[in-house]
């Protein structure tokens, strides 16, 4: 199916990142070091199940093939399993993924799979339980590891693990991570620390380029794989001696934005053309009944005319993104 979602730079968008809450129960140093504080949400609250159904129906009709449910922590929603099922009602959407901190995985992952979830990303920034606690503010390392095991037991053939790469925190632990994925079909994705409005001091202290790891991987015989059109932005590497893979997400690399294939909708129904853009296009007034889908699709399509060619992180401009829970990372 051809997508109707194309911007002025001929980029095509097959991938929607849909935030369903900005609430999170972790206090990660690079995102919510002081914990979640309510206040960013309108009086209407987060998108309802019906609003989510309407928004994914519209994106599906316009060519979206993949939806990732994000937060905050999406599994904090009591209706999370119902949300997965609602997204899966759209046959054109072949992949429904979630990014989670993993604390509810062991309990619920089998239900999520039954509802139609096809892919899981779990955030794990250290394989040392004490360091995990120091980064997240939660003593949940064992619980998260059991959740990853539960995902495999529930039938997921591969699990992606997101690790924010931080100088002097975990950048020197490559051997530990490689030993962990050697027997396991885990795609471990190192994500460069990104500057946000609230996190510039942390960024200056801990940012390190993923190029450091890429050079090391290539030296050790890892080989870069080709991307498919609905993949995320990771450069993925494989090795014949490893069941797992390594992904590198490097938003500061030249031409990072040239392959952009994803759009974002926040938990209060705003379309964001870039994680680090300004403002956002409000869609909520067109999500109140089933008769406004044509108008909703028209507004989404018209908005793409305003997508910029690149983010402005190199100039220190982080847009409205005060922290990464705000519109789902």
MOWORA-V120154 format. One record per residue. N is the residue number from 1. SS is DSSP state (hx for helix, st for strand, lp for the rest). OMEGA is omega in radians with two decimals (999 if undefined). D_CENTER is the distance of its C-alpha to the mean C-alpha in Angstrom with 1 decimal. Layout:
N_SS_OMEGA_D_CENTER / N_SS_OMEGA_D_CENTER
This chain:
1_lp_3.10_24.0 / 2_lp_3.11_23.9 / 3_lp_3.01_21.3 / 4_lp_-3.05_22.8 / 5_lp_-3.11_19.7 / 6_st_-3.11_21.0 / 7_lp_-3.08_21.3 / 8_lp_-3.14_24.4 / 9_lp_3.08_23.3 / 10_lp_3.03_23.2 / 11_lp_-3.12_19.4 / 12_st_-2.99_18.5 / 13_lp_-3.13_15.3 / 14_lp_-2.85_14.6 / 15_st_3.10_11.0 / 16_st_2.99_9.9 / 17_st_-3.03_6.8 / 18_st_3.08_9.1 / 19_st_-3.13_9.2 / 20_lp_3.04_12.1 / 21_lp_2.97_13.1 / 22_lp_3.10_12.9 / 23_lp_3.04_15.0 / 24_lp_-3.13_14.2 / 25_lp_3.04_16.9 / 26_lp_3.14_16.0 / 27_lp_-3.05_17.2 / 28_lp_-3.03_15.3 / 29_lp_-3.05_17.5 / 30_lp_-3.06_15.0 / 31_lp_-3.11_13.4 / 32_lp_-3.04_15.9 / 33_lp_3.13_19.0 / 34_lp_3.14_21.3 / 35_lp_-3.12_19.4 / 36_lp_3.05_18.2 / 37_lp_3.10_20.8 / 38_lp_3.06_21.2 / 39_lp_-3.11_22.3 / 40_lp_-3.00_19.6 / 41_lp_3.11_20.0 / 42_lp_3.12_22.9 / 43_lp_-3.12_25.7 / 44_lp_-3.13_24.3 / 45_lp_-3.10_21.5 / 46_lp_3.09_18.1 / 47_lp_3.10_18.0 / 48_lp_3.09_20.3 / 49_hx_-3.13_20.1 / 50_hx_3.11_22.4 / 51_hx_3.09_20.5 / 52_hx_3.11_17.3 / 53_hx_-3.10_19.7 / 54_hx_-3.08_21.2 / 55_hx_3.13_18.1 / 56_hx_3.06_16.7 / 57_hx_3.14_20.3 / 58_hx_-3.14_20.6 / 59_hx_3.10_17.6 / 60_hx_-3.14_18.8 / 61_hx_-3.10_22.2 / 62_lp_3.02_21.1 / 63_lp_3.12_19.6 / 64_lp_-3.12_16.0 / 65_lp_-3.03_15.5 / 66_st_3.05_12.0 / 67_st_3.03_10.1 / 68_st_3.10_6.8 / 69_st_-3.06_7.8 / 70_st_3.07_6.1 / 71_lp_0.33_8.5 / 72_lp_3.08_10.3 / 73_lp_-3.01_10.9 / 74_hx_-3.08_11.0 / 75_hx_3.04_13.8 / 76_hx_3.08_16.0 / 77_lp_-3.13_16.9 / 78_lp_-3.13_20.1 / 79_lp_-3.04_19.6 / 80_hx_3.13_16.3 / 81_hx_3.10_18.1 / 82_hx_3.12_19.8 / 83_hx_3.09_16.7 / 84_hx_-3.11_15.6 / 85_hx_-3.14_19.2 / 86_hx_3.12_19.3 / 87_hx_-3.10_16.5 / 88_hx_3.07_18.3 / 89_lp_-3.12_21.5 / 90_lp_-3.04_20.5 / 91_lp_3.14_21.9 / 92_lp_3.11_20.4 / 93_lp_-3.03_16.9 / 94_lp_-3.13_17.0 / 95_st_2.99_13.6 / 96_st_-3.05_12.0 / 97_st_3.04_9.0 / 98_st_2.92_7.6 / 99_st_-3.01_5.5 / 100_st_3.00_8.8 / 101_lp_2.95_11.2 / 102_lp_-3.00_13.5 / 103_lp_3.09_16.5 / 104_lp_-3.08_17.2 / 105_hx_-3.04_16.5 / 106_hx_-3.09_20.1 / 107_hx_-2.85_21.5 / 108_hx_-2.94_19.5 / 109_hx_3.13_17.7 / 110_hx_3.10_20.8 / 111_hx_3.13_20.8 / 112_hx_3.14_17.3 / 113_hx_3.12_18.3 / 114_hx_-3.13_21.5 / 115_hx_3.08_19.9 / 116_lp_3.10_18.1 / 117_lp_-3.10_14.7 / 118_lp_-3.08_14.5 / 119_st_-3.10_11.6 / 120_st_2.93_10.1 / 121_st_3.13_7.8 / 122_st_3.13_9.7 / 123_st_3.10_9.7 / 124_lp_-3.03_13.3 / 125_lp_3.08_14.6 / 126_lp_3.05_18.2 / 127_lp_3.04_20.4 / 128_lp_-3.02_23.1 / 129_hx_-3.13_23.3 / 130_hx_3.12_25.0 / 131_hx_3.06_22.6 / 132_hx_3.11_19.6 / 133_hx_-3.12_21.6 / 134_hx_-3.10_22.3 / 135_hx_-2.99_18.6 / 136_hx_-3.04_17.3 / 137_lp_-3.12_20.5 / 138_lp_3.13_20.5 / 139_lp_-2.99_22.8 / 140_lp_-3.04_20.6 / 141_hx_-3.11_20.2 / 142_hx_-3.13_22.6 / 143_hx_-3.14_21.0 / 144_hx_3.11_17.5 / 145_hx_3.08_19.3 / 146_hx_3.10_21.3 / 147_hx_3.10_18.2 / 148_hx_3.07_17.0 / 149_hx_-3.13_20.7 / 150_hx_3.11_20.7 / 151_hx_3.08_17.8 / 152_hx_-3.13_20.1 / 153_hx_-3.13_23.1 / 154_lp_3.06_21.6 / 155_lp_3.06_21.5 / 156_lp_-3.08_18.1 / 157_lp_3.14_19.3 / 158_lp_3.05_16.3 / 159_st_3.04_13.6 / 160_st_3.11_10.8 / 161_st_-3.14_10.9 / 162_st_3.12_8.9 / 163_st_3.09_11.8 / 164_st_-3.06_12.1 / 165_st_-3.09_15.3 / 166_lp_3.11_18.0 / 167_lp_3.09_21.7 / 168_lp_3.03_24.2 / 169_lp_-3.12_21.6 / 170_lp_-3.03_20.2 / 171_lp_-3.10_20.8 / 172_lp_-3.06_24.1 / 173_lp_-3.09_23.0 / 174_hx_-3.10_22.1 / 175_hx_3.12_25.0 / 176_hx_3.13_23.9 / 177_hx_-3.13_20.5 / 178_hx_3.11_22.2 / 179_hx_-3.13_24.8 / 180_hx_-3.06_22.2 / 181_hx_-3.10_20.6 / 182_hx_3.13_24.0 / 183_lp_-3.01_25.0 / 184_lp_3.12_21.6 / 185_lp_3.13_19.4 / 186_st_2.96_16.3 / 187_st_-3.10_14.1 / 188_st_-3.04_13.6 / 189_st_3.06_11.3 / 190_st_-3.10_12.7 / 191_st_3.09_10.7 / 192_st_3.03_13.4 / 193_lp_-3.13_13.9 / 194_lp_3.12_13.5 / 195_lp_3.02_16.2 / 196_lp_-3.08_15.8 / 197_lp_-3.10_18.8 / 198_lp_-2.96_19.3 / 199_lp_-3.03_18.5 / 200_hx_3.14_20.9 / 201_hx_3.10_23.2 / 202_hx_-3.14_20.7 / 203_hx_-3.12_19.4 / 204_hx_-3.07_23.0 / 205_hx_-2.92_23.8 / 206_hx_-3.12_21.0 / 207_lp_3.03_19.3 / 208_lp_-3.10_20.2 / 209_lp_3.05_19.4 / 210_lp_3.12_17.8 / 211_hx_3.10_20.9 / 212_hx_3.13_22.8 / 213_hx_-3.13_21.0 / 214_hx_3.12_21.2 / 215_hx_-3.14_24.9 / 216_hx_3.13_25.4 / 217_hx_-3.14_23.7 / 218_hx_3.12_25.8 / 219_hx_-3.11_28.9 / 220_lp_3.03_28.3 / 221_lp_3.07_28.2 / 222_lp_-3.03_24.5 / 223_st_-3.12_24.0 / 224_st_3.14_21.3 / 225_lp_3.07_20.2 / 226_lp_3.10_19.9 / 227_lp_2.93_16.8 / 228_lp_-2.89_16.9 / 229_lp_3.11_16.3 / 230_lp_3.06_13.2 / 231_lp_3.01_11.5 / 232_lp_-2.99_8.6 / 233_lp_-3.05_10.2 / 234_lp_2.86_11.3 / 235_st_-3.00_15.0 / 236_st_-3.10_15.8 / 237_st_3.10_19.1 / 238_st_-3.12_21.4 / 239_lp_-3.08_24.7 / 240_lp_-3.11_27.5 / 241_lp_-3.03_28.1 / 242_lp_3.00_24.6 / 243_lp_-3.12_23.0 / 244_lp_3.12_19.6 / 245_st_3.04_17.8 / 246_st_3.02_16.3 / 247_st_3.08_13.5 / 248_st_3.09_13.7 / 249_st_-2.97_11.3 / 250_lp_-3.03_14.0 / 251_lp_3.14_13.5 / 252_lp_-3.13_17.2 / 253_lp_3.11_18.6 / 254_lp_3.09_21.0 / 255_lp_3.11_19.9 / 256_hx_-3.04_16.1 / 257_hx_-3.09_15.8 / 258_hx_-3.10_18.4 / 259_hx_-3.12_16.1 / 260_lp_-3.11_13.6 / 261_lp_-3.01_13.0 / 262_st_3.04_10.4 / 263_st_-3.09_11.2 / 264_st_2.96_9.9 / 265_st_-3.08_12.0 / 266_lp_-3.08_12.3 / 267_lp_3.07_13.6 / 268_lp_2.97_17.0 / 269_lp_3.06_17.0 / 270_st_3.06_16.6 / 271_st_3.09_15.4 / 272_st_-3.10_13.9 / 273_lp_3.14_14.6 / 274_lp_3.10_12.8 / 275_lp_-3.08_10.6 / 276_lp_3.10_13.9 / 277_lp_3.09_16.3 / 278_lp_3.03_19.1 / 279_lp_-3.05_19.7 / 280_lp_-3.09_18.1 / 281_st_-3.08_20.0 / 282_st_3.11_20.9 / 283_lp_-2.89_20.8 / 284_hx_-3.12_21.9 / 285_hx_-3.14_25.6 / 286_hx_-3.11_25.2 / 287_lp_-2.98_23.4 / 288_lp_3.02_26.5 / 289_lp_-3.03_28.2 / 290_hx_-3.04_28.1 / 291_hx_-3.02_30.5 / 292_hx_-3.07_28.2 / 293_hx_-3.14_25.9 / 294_hx_3.12_27.8 / 295_hx_3.12_27.6 / 296_hx_3.13_23.8 / 297_hx_-3.13_23.3 / 298_hx_-3.14_25.8 / 299_hx_3.12_24.0 / 300_hx_-3.11_20.6 / 301_hx_-3.13_22.5 / 302_hx_-3.11_24.6 / 303_hx_-3.07_21.7 / 304_hx_3.08_20.5 / 305_hx_-3.06_23.9 / 306_hx_-3.14_22.6 / 307_lp_-3.12_19.5 / 308_lp_-3.05_20.4 / 309_lp_-3.07_20.6 / 310_lp_2.95_18.6 / 311_lp_-3.11_17.0 / 312_lp_-3.12_19.7 / 313_hx_-3.11_18.2 / 314_hx_3.10_21.2 / 315_hx_-3.14_23.5 / 316_lp_3.14_21.7 / 317_lp_-3.10_20.7 / 318_lp_3.10_17.4 / 319_lp_-3.09_18.1 / 320_lp_-3.04_17.6 / 321_lp_3.12_14.5 / 322_lp_3.03_16.4 / 323_lp_-2.97_13.6 / 324_lp_3.07_9.8 / 325_lp_-2.97_10.2 / 326_lp_3.08_12.1 / 327_lp_2.94_9.9 / 328_lp_3.02_6.5 / 329_lp_999_5.5
